[in-house]
Amino acid sequence: MRVAIYNSDTQESKRLKRMIIQGLAKEGIPYDEEQPDLVISIGGDGTLLSAFNHYEDRLDEIRFVGMHTGHLGFYTDWRTFEVFDLIESLKTDSGQSVAYPLLNVEAKFSDGTRQNFVALNESTIRDMVKTMVCDVYINAELFERFRGDGLCISTPTGSTAYNKSVGGAIMDPKIVGFQLGEMASLNNRVFRTLGSPIIFGKDAVLTLRLADDSTAVLSCDRTQIMLGEVRHLTELTYSVAEQQIRFAKYRHTNFWRRVKASFIGGEA
């Protein structure tokens, strides 16, 4: 088994990286940042998001382990004082893992180009200049015309992130699907949307068709997709991705304990 480390830029994360590399060498476990079988993320959920993006083209071949240097996140199981316990777990690794669904995003632009993205947490589409207008299709059938600030489409594990702040529901990560949440929708006698989150199953396809004069901006996780002056978004299609993210299941913290610790209080 080949191991790589993806760390944040803090001194503590760099110190832990050195400790782990020394421990791996002592146990004869190869360190390989190019072709790893397992990636240890040191930092927080943001660092793991960056690690996910860095190794996105190898998701079928690798598993992740998260070590947090601050508050317990939703993707980080190990604490900074557990370096040697983690290395001990690596020695007895048998390939065990837990997998979570990802979000596939297909974007079409006014110049005829297309791009595909995969999101771990969410994708957002919003307009900072004016009211965003788009037609919402569910499985190729028109459902509603949305007017408002924007829309947030999230994965089950990402449902505790930005989705929750816009009033979305928290989804059990064992559900294979995704969620649509509204951002400040216009609802009055003239304009009407459903006004509540929608949770889709694994086979659903969500399509958003934007107005011709749209100035909406697309983001996937923390990355904003640059559009430039010569093109704008015309259509977005969302579905459950074929890929999944896998975490090494040495000691994967219960999701609902994380939710309780993060939003209610108590130990995770």
Salt bridges, closest charged atoms under 4 A:
ASP9 OD1 - LYS14 NZ 3.27
GLU12 OE2 - ARG15 NH2 2.89
GLU27 OE1 - LYS91 NZ 3.60
ASP32 OD2 - ARG2 NE 3.64
GLU33 OE2 - LYS17 NZ 3.51
ASP37 OD1 - ARG2 NH2 3.56
GLU61 OE1 - ARG58 NH2 2.76
ASP77 OD2 - HIS252 ND1 2.84
ASP77 OD1 - ARG258 NH2 2.14
GLU82 OE2 - ARG251 NH1 2.87
GLU88 OE1 - LYS91 NZ 3.42
ASP93 OD1 - ARG63 NH2 2.98
GLU106 OE2 - ARG114 NH1 2.95
ASP135 OD1 - ARG145 NE 2.68
ASP213 OD2 - LYS130 NZ 3.22
GLU235 OE2 - LYS108 NZ 3.22
GLU235 OE1 - ARG209 NE 2.93
